[in-house]
């Protein structure tokens, strides 16, 4: 649709209107998706009528566990099914009549795109924000992969164990060596910048709570560091409890209370969380209900000691936020661009050798053993060290799908702005030379600096509030890092965010996994796209949604036909 194509270079009054791109975890989109896309598109049309040069792109967040699980379910190879869903999704989005610029689509599984996802990983590693460590991680036995904390539905919301946000099954803990991004290095900035964002309050509250800043005191009980917000209760401390993941769990039986100078027992229990504070608490049953319940269970004394203003320990700030666990033991994702050499240790793949292409393999099913399917393919993992030239091994994990979507908004305006490939015969194009950014004038960027300065940050971003502590938080983090490295001149990707409501069916959120989806194609074919769009917008306020009932569709269609006849008369 040429009328929807935006002249990126010539635009005088740019307005970047962006809807979160969909992840293809089924054969096509449902009316709940169309509700979200339609509201965003209407706003874009309004801004265009107001005289703005509106850029409204679309793409597919096609890598990741959602798409792979569906391919596994129907018995198709993810590479093959990606092209099927791409065709289906784009056909549906054409039919709904949105004014997308189809000349600038982005698919995260395209090597032209994930070359730059891998480039970001390399930048994170070389600048000290990516590291590998052995850690107790969330493991979904059903999806057979690790999960970031943000991808686990907390037990407090479910009752009992934490649940996988995708499949809903119980998540267990495993000790594995994984790749992490140091998002905690940006915890304070992520928190403080929420004051500058024009976002729904519920989304801002969700991010602030997830970052979870607490100011308190760090007190040393022998070799155990304890964080507390109530140091005044220390004289009532009669025991210490460690989380099961604490480095001293099971190794220390008792410590001395620095206030009373008395020896007190040390326990290990799951009610203490390793990701909160220091993973160790002082048990003061007289002043804390959870400690009281534990004391009764263990038949421990309760001491109602006088509160004190004496200082024990040092002031300390902690955050609930933990580093982003970035590696996944799955097949369908960008291979992590790292190489392990026995002599040199971990080395990033040189920029000139990106992308590390995801090969087509037939045994792509998740193993469930803590290693990825690529680990059984020598032709993939056998390589040479880029530093010393000796035999080495590629990383066989792939990166989290949320890394793919953490920067896609930067790519859209520069999709067609490419220069010839660096390697003869290479089919993968590179981006723009960052002469304006990096003094050494080497390497490339996945976006044109001048175009980016003109069009970014995004003017209006629309999406679901359920992404508050996933996509939205990760995108803010990556943007801040790119800003600090001098690659872009803004540190917030979405100054304005609108959280759309949900269309429900049979009293539940419309979801492919719940099986209550409604295909919009039948209504478009019968009544036309305009009738469906209008009907969806009348189901309820855009930030709230509504219940889908097609009984009123005929009336809307008659009204649209009447308006059309009036326009022609």
MORA-V51519 format. One record per pair of residues at least 12 apart in sequence whose C-alpha atoms are under 10 Angstrom apart, sorted by the first residue. I is the first residue (numbers start at 1). J is the second residue. Records with the same first field share a line. If there is no record, write none. Layout:
I: J + J
This chain:
1: 94 + 97 + 98 + 99 + 100 + 101 + 102 + 103
2: 99 + 100 + 101 + 102 + 103
3: 99 + 100 + 101
4: 54 + 55 + 56 + 57 + 98 + 99 + 100 + 101 + 102 + 103
5: 54 + 55 + 56 + 57 + 99 + 100 + 101 + 102 + 103 + 104
6: 53 + 54 + 55 + 56 + 57 + 100 + 101 + 102 + 103 + 104 + 413
7: 53 + 54 + 55 + 101 + 413
8: 53 + 54 + 55 + 413 + 414 + 451 + 454 + 455
9: 413 + 450 + 451 + 454 + 455
10: 53
11: 52 + 53 + 54 + 55 + 454 + 455
12: 51 + 52 + 53 + 454
13: 48 + 51 + 52 + 53 + 54 + 454 + 455
14: 48 + 51 + 52 + 53 + 54 + 55 + 454 + 455 + 456 + 459
15: 44 + 47 + 48 + 51 + 52 + 53 + 54 + 55 + 56 + 454 + 455 + 456 + 457 + 458 + 459 + 460
16: 44 + 47 + 52 + 53 + 54 + 55 + 56 + 57 + 409 + 413 + 455 + 456 + 457 + 458 + 459 + 460 + 461
17: 40 + 41 + 43 + 44 + 45 + 47 + 54 + 55 + 56 + 57 + 100 + 458 + 459 + 460 + 461 + 462
18: 37 + 40 + 41 + 44 + 54 + 55 + 56 + 57 + 58 + 100 + 409 + 458 + 459 + 460 + 461 + 462 + 463 + 494 + 497
19: 36 + 37 + 38 + 39 + 40 + 41 + 56 + 57 + 58 + 59 + 409 + 460 + 461 + 462 + 463 + 464 + 497 + 498
20: 36 + 37 + 40 + 57 + 58 + 59 + 60 + 61 + 405 + 408 + 409 + 461 + 462 + 463 + 464 + 467 + 471
21: 37 + 57 + 58 + 59 + 60 + 61 + 62 + 106 + 107 + 405 + 408 + 409 + 462 + 463
22: 37 + 58 + 59 + 60 + 61 + 62 + 89 + 463
23: 59 + 60 + 61 + 62 + 63 + 64 + 65 + 66 + 67 + 85 + 86 + 89 + 107 + 108 + 401 + 405
24: 60 + 61 + 62 + 63 + 64 + 66 + 67 + 68 + 70 + 81 + 82 + 84 + 85 + 86 + 88 + 89
25: 61 + 62 + 63 + 64 + 65 + 66 + 67 + 68 + 69 + 70 + 71 + 81 + 82 + 85 + 512 + 513
26: 66 + 67 + 69 + 70 + 71 + 74 + 81 + 85 + 88 + 89 + 512 + 513
27: 70 + 71 + 81 + 82 + 84 + 85 + 86 + 87 + 88 + 89 + 512
28: 84 + 85 + 86 + 87 + 88 + 89 + 90 + 91 + 92 + 93 + 512 + 519 + 520 + 521
29: 85 + 88 + 89 + 90 + 92 + 93 + 512 + 517 + 518 + 519 + 520 + 521
30: 92 + 503 + 510 + 511 + 512 + 516 + 517 + 518 + 519 + 520 + 521
31: 503 + 504 + 510 + 517 + 518 + 519 + 520 + 521 + 523 + 532 + 533 + 536 + 548
32: 501 + 502 + 503 + 504 + 505 + 509 + 510 + 511 + 517 + 518 + 519 + 520 + 536 + 545 + 546 + 547 + 548
33: 502 + 503 + 510 + 511 + 517 + 518 + 519 + 520
34: 92 + 93 + 96 + 98 + 503 + 519 + 520 + 532 + 533 + 536
35: 500 + 501 + 502 + 503 + 520 + 532 + 533 + 534 + 535 + 536 + 537 + 539 + 542 + 545 + 546
36: 462 + 463 + 464 + 499 + 500 + 501 + 502 + 503 + 536 + 537 + 542 + 543 + 545
37: 93 + 96 + 98 + 462 + 463 + 500 + 533
38: 93 + 96 + 97 + 98 + 99 + 532 + 533 + 534 + 536 + 537 + 542
39: 98 + 462 + 500 + 533 + 534 + 536 + 537 + 542 + 543
40: 56 + 98 + 460 + 461 + 462 + 463 + 498 + 500 + 542
41: 56 + 97 + 98 + 99 + 100 + 462
42: 98 + 99 + 533 + 537
43: 460 + 462
44: 56 + 98 + 99 + 100 + 460
45: 98 + 99
54: 99 + 100 + 101 + 459
55: 99 + 100 + 101 + 412 + 413 + 455 + 458 + 459
56: 98 + 99 + 100 + 101 + 102 + 104 + 412 + 413
57: 99 + 100 + 101 + 102 + 103 + 104 + 105 + 106 + 409 + 412 + 413
58: 90 + 93 + 98 + 99 + 100 + 101 + 102 + 103 + 104 + 105 + 106 + 107 + 409 + 412
59: 86 + 89 + 90 + 100 + 102 + 104 + 105 + 106 + 107 + 108 + 408 + 412
60: 82 + 85 + 86 + 89 + 90 + 105 + 106 + 107 + 108 + 109 + 405 + 408
61: 106 + 107 + 108 + 109 + 401 + 402 + 404 + 405 + 408
62: 78 + 79 + 82 + 83 + 85 + 86 + 106 + 107 + 108 + 109 + 110 + 332 + 333 + 401 + 404 + 405
63: 78 + 79 + 82 + 107 + 108 + 109 + 110 + 114 + 331 + 332 + 333 + 334 + 399 + 400 + 401 + 402 + 404 + 405
64: 78 + 108 + 109 + 328 + 330 + 331 + 332 + 333 + 334 + 398 + 399 + 400 + 401 + 402 + 404
65: 143 + 145 + 166 + 328 + 330 + 331 + 332 + 333 + 400 + 401
66: 143 + 166 + 167 + 332 + 401
67: 81 + 82 + 85 + 332
68: 81 + 82 + 143 + 330 + 331 + 332 + 333 + 364 + 365 + 366
69: 143 + 166 + 167 + 332 + 365 + 366
70: 512 + 513
72: 364 + 365 + 366
77: 332 + 360 + 361 + 362 + 363 + 364 + 365
78: 331 + 332 + 360 + 364
79: 109 + 332 + 358 + 359 + 360 + 361
80: 360
82: 107 + 109
83: 109
86: 107
90: 102 + 105
91: 521
92: 519 + 520 + 521 + 524
94: 529
95: 520 + 521 + 524 + 525 + 528 + 529 + 530
96: 520 + 521 + 524 + 528 + 529 + 530 + 532 + 533
97: 528 + 529 + 530 + 533
98: 529 + 533
101: 412
103: 412 + 415 + 416
104: 411 + 412 + 413 + 414 + 415 + 416
105: 411 + 412 + 413 + 415 + 416
106: 408 + 409 + 411 + 412 + 415
107: 404 + 408
108: 333 + 334 + 401 + 404 + 405 + 408
109: 332 + 333 + 334 + 358 + 404
110: 334 + 357 + 428
111: 334 + 354 + 355 + 356 + 357 + 358 + 427 + 428 + 429
112: 354 + 355 + 415 + 427 + 428 + 429 + 430 + 431 + 446
113: 334 + 355 + 404 + 408 + 411 + 415 + 428 + 429 + 430 + 446
114: 333 + 334 + 335 + 354 + 355 + 356 + 357 + 358 + 403 + 404
115: 334 + 335 + 337 + 351 + 353 + 354 + 355 + 356 + 357 + 428 + 429 + 430 + 446
116: 334 + 351 + 354 + 355 + 404 + 407 + 408 + 411 + 430 + 431 + 444 + 445 + 446 + 447
117: 334 + 335 + 336 + 337 + 354 + 355 + 399 + 403 + 404 + 405 + 406 + 407 + 408 + 446
118: 334 + 335 + 336 + 337 + 338 + 348 + 349 + 351 + 354 + 355 + 356 + 398 + 399 + 403 + 404
119: 336 + 337 + 348 + 349 + 350 + 351 + 352 + 354 + 355 + 444 + 445 + 446
120: 337 + 403 + 404 + 407 + 445 + 446 + 478 + 481 + 482
121: 181 + 326 + 336 + 337 + 338 + 348 + 349 + 399 + 403
122: 336 + 337 + 338 + 347 + 348 + 349 + 350 + 351 + 354
123: 348 + 351 + 481 + 482 + 485
124: 180 + 181 + 182 + 478 + 481 + 482
125: 180 + 181 + 182 + 337 + 338 + 346 + 347 + 348
126: 347 + 348
127: 481 + 485
128: 181 + 182
129: 180 + 181 + 182 + 183 + 184 + 185 + 323 + 481
130: 179 + 180 + 181 + 182 + 183 + 323 + 324 + 325 + 326
131: 178 + 179 + 180 + 181 + 182 + 323 + 325 + 326 + 346
132: 177 + 178 + 179 + 180 + 181 + 325 + 326 + 327 + 346
133: 176 + 177 + 178 + 179 + 180
134: 175 + 176 + 177 + 178 + 179
135: 173 + 174 + 175 + 176 + 177 + 178 + 179 + 245 + 325
136: 172 + 173 + 174 + 175 + 176 + 177 + 178 + 244 + 245 + 246 + 274
137: 149 + 171 + 172 + 173 + 174 + 175 + 176 + 177 + 178 + 245 + 325
138: 151 + 152 + 162 + 163 + 164 + 170 + 171 + 172 + 173 + 174 + 175 + 176 + 325
139: 152 + 164 + 170 + 171 + 172 + 173 + 174 + 175 + 176 + 368 + 370
140: 152 + 163 + 164 + 165 + 166 + 167 + 168 + 169 + 170 + 171 + 172 + 173 + 174 + 368
141: 164 + 169 + 170 + 171 + 172 + 368 + 369
142: 164 + 167 + 168 + 169 + 170 + 171 + 366 + 368
143: 164 + 166 + 167 + 169 + 171 + 329 + 330 + 366 + 367 + 368
144: 328 + 329 + 330 + 365 + 366 + 367 + 368 + 369 + 370 + 371 + 372
145: 327 + 328 + 329 + 330 + 366 + 367 + 368 + 369 + 370 + 371 + 372
146: 164 + 171 + 172 + 173 + 174 + 176 + 178 + 325 + 326 + 327 + 328 + 329 + 330 + 368 + 370 + 400
147: 164 + 165 + 171 + 324 + 325 + 326 + 327 + 328 + 329 + 400
148: 164 + 180 + 322 + 323 + 324 + 325 + 326 + 327 + 328 + 400 + 470
149: 162 + 164 + 275 + 321 + 322 + 323 + 324 + 325 + 469 + 470
150: 164 + 165 + 210 + 321 + 322 + 324 + 325 + 467 + 468 + 469 + 470 + 471 + 473
151: 163 + 164 + 165 + 166 + 469 + 470
152: 164 + 165 + 166 + 168 + 169 + 170 + 171
153: 165 + 166 + 168 + 170 + 171
154: 171
155: 170 + 171
166: 513
167: 513
173: 245
174: 370
175: 245 + 370
176: 370 + 371
177: 327 + 370
178: 325 + 326 + 327 + 328 + 329 + 370 + 397
179: 323 + 324 + 325 + 326 + 327 + 328 + 336 + 397 + 399
180: 322 + 323 + 324 + 325 + 326 + 327
181: 322 + 323 + 324 + 325 + 326 + 327 + 477 + 478
182: 322 + 323 + 324 + 325 + 477
183: 321 + 322 + 323 + 324 + 325 + 473 + 474 + 477 + 478 + 481
184: 211 + 319 + 320 + 321 + 322 + 323 + 324 + 477
185: 322 + 323 + 477 + 481
186: 211 + 321 + 323 + 476 + 477 + 478 + 480 + 481
187: 208 + 211 + 212 + 213 + 318 + 319 + 320 + 321 + 322 + 323 + 477
188: 211 + 212 + 213 + 319
189: 476 + 477 + 480 + 491
190: 207 + 208 + 211 + 473 + 474 + 476 + 477 + 480 + 491 + 492
191: 204 + 207 + 208 + 209 + 210 + 211 + 212 + 213
192: 208
193: 476 + 491 + 492
194: 207 + 208 + 492 + 495
196: 492 + 495 + 496
197: 492 + 494 + 495 + 496 + 497
198: 460 + 494 + 495 + 496 + 497 + 498
199: 461 + 494 + 495 + 496 + 497 + 498 + 499
200: 465 + 496 + 497 + 498 + 499 + 543
202: 465 + 468 + 499
203: 464 + 465 + 466 + 467 + 468 + 469 + 472 + 497 + 498 + 499
204: 465 + 468 + 469
205: 468
206: 465 + 466 + 467 + 468 + 469
207: 321 + 467 + 468 + 469 + 470 + 472 + 473
208: 320 + 321 + 468 + 469
209: 319 + 320 + 321 + 469
210: 319 + 320 + 321 + 322 + 468 + 469 + 473
211: 318 + 319 + 320 + 321 + 322 + 469 + 473
212: 276 + 318 + 319 + 320 + 321
213: 277 + 317 + 318 + 319 + 320 + 321
214: 227 + 228 + 229 + 276 + 277 + 316 + 317 + 318 + 319 + 320
215: 227 + 228 + 229 + 315 + 316 + 317 + 318 + 319
216: 228 + 229 + 230 + 231 + 277 + 313 + 314 + 315 + 316 + 317 + 318
217: 229 + 230 + 231 + 311 + 312 + 313 + 314 + 315 + 316 + 317 + 318
218: 231 + 277 + 278 + 312 + 313 + 314 + 315 + 316 + 317 + 318
219: 231 + 234 + 257 + 258 + 281 + 282 + 311 + 312 + 313 + 314 + 315 + 316
220: 255 + 256 + 257 + 258 + 312 + 313 + 314
221: 240 + 254 + 255 + 256 + 257 + 258 + 259 + 263 + 264 + 282 + 313
222: 254 + 255 + 256 + 257 + 258
223: 248 + 252 + 255 + 256
224: 240 + 242 + 246 + 247 + 248 + 252 + 255 + 266 + 278 + 279 + 280 + 281
225: 277 + 278 + 279 + 280 + 281 + 282 + 313
226: 240 + 241 + 242 + 277 + 278 + 279 + 280 + 281 + 282 + 313
227: 276 + 277 + 278 + 279 + 280 + 281 + 282 + 313 + 314 + 315 + 316 + 317 + 318
228: 277 + 278 + 280 + 281 + 282 + 315 + 316 + 318
229: 277 + 315 + 316 + 317
230: 282 + 284 + 287 + 307
231: 282 + 307 + 308 + 309 + 310 + 311 + 312 + 313
232: 305 + 306 + 307 + 308 + 309 + 310 + 311 + 312
233: 282 + 283 + 284 + 285 + 286 + 287 + 288 + 304 + 305 + 306 + 307 + 308 + 309
234: 257 + 258 + 259 + 260 + 282 + 283 + 284 + 305 + 306 + 307 + 308 + 310 + 312
235: 257 + 258 + 259 + 260 + 261 + 284 + 303 + 304 + 305 + 306 + 307 + 308
236: 257 + 259 + 260 + 282 + 283 + 284 + 285 + 286 + 287 + 301 + 302 + 303 + 304 + 305 + 306 + 307
237: 257 + 259 + 260 + 264 + 281 + 282 + 283 + 284 + 285 + 286 + 287 + 291 + 301 + 302 + 303 + 304 + 305
238: 256 + 257 + 260 + 262 + 263 + 264 + 265 + 266 + 282 + 283 + 284 + 285 + 286 + 291 + 295 + 300 + 301 + 302 + 303
239: 254 + 255 + 256 + 257 + 263 + 264 + 265 + 266 + 267 + 281 + 282 + 283 + 284 + 285 + 291 + 295 + 300 + 301
240: 253 + 254 + 255 + 256 + 257 + 264 + 265 + 266 + 267 + 268 + 280 + 281 + 282 + 283 + 284 + 291
241: 265 + 266 + 267 + 268 + 269 + 270 + 271 + 272 + 279 + 280 + 281 + 282 + 283 + 291 + 294
242: 266 + 267 + 268 + 269 + 270 + 271 + 272 + 273 + 274 + 278 + 279 + 280 + 281 + 282
243: 267 + 268 + 269 + 270 + 271 + 272 + 273 + 274 + 275 + 276 + 278 + 279 + 280 + 281
244: 267 + 268 + 269 + 270 + 271 + 272 + 273 + 274 + 279 + 280
245: 268 + 269 + 270 + 272 + 273 + 274 + 275 + 279
246: 268 + 272 + 273 + 274 + 275 + 278 + 279 + 280
247: 274 + 279
248: 268 + 280
249: 266 + 267 + 268 + 269 + 279 + 280
250: 266 + 267 + 268
251: 266 + 268
252: 265 + 266 + 267 + 268
253: 265 + 266 + 267 + 268
254: 266 + 267
257: 282
258: 312 + 313
259: 308 + 310 + 311 + 312
264: 283
265: 283 + 300
266: 280 + 281 + 282 + 283
267: 280 + 283 + 298
268: 280
269: 294
271: 290 + 291 + 294
272: 290
275: 319 + 320 + 321 + 322
276: 318 + 319 + 320 + 321 + 322
277: 316 + 317 + 318 + 319 + 320
278: 318
283: 295 + 302
284: 301 + 302 + 303 + 304 + 305
285: 300 + 301 + 302 + 303 + 304
286: 301 + 302 + 303 + 304 + 305
287: 302 + 303 + 304 + 305
321: 469
324: 400 + 474
325: 399 + 400
326: 397 + 398 + 399 + 400 + 401 + 402 + 403
327: 372 + 395 + 396 + 397 + 398 + 399 + 400 + 401
328: 370 + 371 + 372 + 396 + 397 + 398 + 399 + 400 + 401
329: 366 + 367 + 368 + 369 + 370 + 371 + 372 + 373 + 374 + 375 + 396 + 397 + 398 + 399 + 400
330: 364 + 365 + 366 + 367 + 368 + 370 + 371 + 372 + 373 + 374 + 396 + 397 + 398 + 399 + 400
331: 358 + 359 + 360 + 361 + 363 + 364 + 365 + 366 + 367 + 372 + 373 + 374 + 375 + 396 + 397 + 398 + 399
332: 358 + 360 + 364 + 365 + 366 + 373 + 397 + 398 + 399 + 400 + 401
333: 358 + 397 + 398 + 399 + 400 + 401 + 404
334: 355 + 356 + 357 + 358 + 396 + 397 + 398 + 399 + 400 + 401 + 403 + 404
335: 355 + 356 + 357 + 358 + 359 + 374 + 394 + 395 + 396 + 397 + 398 + 399 + 400
336: 348 + 349 + 355 + 356 + 358 + 394 + 395 + 396 + 397 + 398 + 399 + 400
337: 349 + 350 + 351 + 353 + 354 + 355 + 356 + 357 + 394 + 395 + 396 + 397 + 398 + 399
338: 350 + 356 + 385 + 393 + 394 + 395 + 396 + 397
339: 381 + 382 + 383 + 384 + 385 + 386 + 387 + 392 + 393 + 394 + 395 + 396
340: 381 + 383 + 384 + 385 + 386 + 391 + 392 + 393 + 394 + 395
341: 383 + 384 + 385 + 386 + 387 + 388 + 389 + 390 + 391 + 392 + 393 + 394
342: 385 + 390 + 391 + 392 + 393
343: 385 + 387 + 388 + 390 + 391 + 392
344: 385 + 386 + 387 + 388 + 390 + 392
345: 385 + 387 + 392
346: 385 + 387 + 392 + 393 + 394 + 395
347: 385 + 386 + 387 + 392 + 394
348: 385 + 386 + 387 + 394
349: 385 + 386 + 387 + 394
350: 386 + 387
351: 443 + 444
352: 422 + 423 + 430 + 443 + 444
353: 386 + 422 + 423
354: 428 + 430
355: 428 + 430
356: 380 + 394
357: 380
358: 374 + 380 + 398
359: 374 + 377 + 379 + 380
360: 374
361: 373 + 374 + 377
363: 376 + 377
364: 376
370: 397
371: 396 + 397
372: 395 + 396 + 397 + 398
373: 396 + 397 + 398
374: 394 + 395 + 396 + 397 + 398
375: 393 + 394 + 395 + 396 + 397
376: 396
377: 396
378: 393 + 394
380: 393 + 394 + 395 + 396
381: 393 + 394 + 395 + 396
382: 394 + 395
401: 471
402: 470 + 471 + 472 + 474 + 475
403: 471 + 474 + 475 + 478
404: 471 + 475
405: 471 + 472 + 474 + 475
406: 470 + 471 + 472 + 473 + 474 + 475 + 476 + 477 + 478 + 479 + 493
407: 446 + 471 + 474 + 475 + 476 + 478 + 479 + 482 + 493
408: 446 + 475
409: 452 + 456 + 457 + 458 + 461 + 475 + 493 + 494
410: 446 + 447 + 448 + 451 + 452 + 455 + 456 + 457 + 458 + 479 + 488 + 493
411: 431 + 445 + 446 + 447 + 448 + 452
412: 446 + 447 + 452
413: 447 + 448 + 451 + 452 + 454 + 455 + 456
414: 431 + 432 + 446 + 447 + 448 + 449 + 450 + 451 + 452
415: 431 + 446 + 447 + 448
416: 431 + 447
417: 429 + 430 + 431 + 432 + 446 + 447 + 448 + 451
418: 430 + 431 + 432 + 433 + 446 + 447 + 448
419: 431 + 432 + 433
420: 432
429: 446
430: 443 + 444 + 445 + 446 + 447
431: 443 + 444 + 445 + 446 + 447 + 448
432: 444 + 445 + 446 + 447 + 448 + 449
433: 445 + 446 + 447 + 448 + 449
434: 446 + 447 + 448 + 449 + 487
435: 449
436: 448 + 449 + 450 + 486 + 487
437: 449 + 485 + 486 + 487 + 488
438: 485 + 486 + 487
445: 487
447: 487 + 488
449: 487 + 488 + 489
450: 488
452: 488 + 489
453: 488 + 489 + 490
456: 488 + 489 + 490 + 492 + 493 + 494
457: 479 + 488 + 489 + 490 + 491 + 492 + 493 + 494 + 495 + 496
458: 492 + 493 + 494 + 495 + 496 + 497
459: 493 + 494 + 495 + 496 + 497
460: 494 + 495 + 496 + 497 + 498
461: 493 + 494 + 495 + 496 + 497 + 498 + 499
462: 494 + 496 + 497 + 498 + 499 + 500
463: 497 + 498 + 499 + 500 + 501
464: 497 + 498 + 499 + 500 + 501 + 502 + 543
465: 497 + 498 + 499 + 500 + 501 + 502 + 543
466: 499
467: 499
468: 499
472: 493 + 494 + 497
475: 492 + 493 + 494
476: 491 + 492 + 493 + 494
477: 491 + 492 + 493
478: 491 + 492 + 493
479: 491 + 492 + 493 + 494
480: 492 + 493
498: 542 + 543
499: 542 + 543 + 544
500: 541 + 542 + 543 + 544 + 545
501: 540 + 541 + 542 + 543 + 544 + 545 + 546
502: 540 + 542 + 543 + 544 + 545 + 546 + 547
503: 517 + 536 + 539 + 540 + 542 + 544 + 545 + 546 + 547 + 548
504: 516 + 517 + 545 + 546 + 547 + 548 + 549
505: 517 + 518 + 546 + 547 + 548 + 549
506: 547 + 548 + 549
507: 546 + 547 + 548
508: 547
509: 546 + 547
510: 547 + 548
518: 548
520: 532
523: 550 + 553 + 554
526: 553 + 554 + 557
527: 553 + 554 + 556 + 557 + 558 + 560 + 561
528: 557 + 560 + 561
529: 557
530: 556 + 557 + 560 + 561
531: 553 + 554 + 555 + 556 + 557 + 558 + 559 + 560 + 561
532: 550 + 553 + 554 + 556 + 557
533: 556
534: 553 + 556 + 557 + 560
535: 548 + 549 + 550 + 552 + 553 + 554 + 555 + 556 + 557
536: 548 + 549 + 550 + 553
538: 556
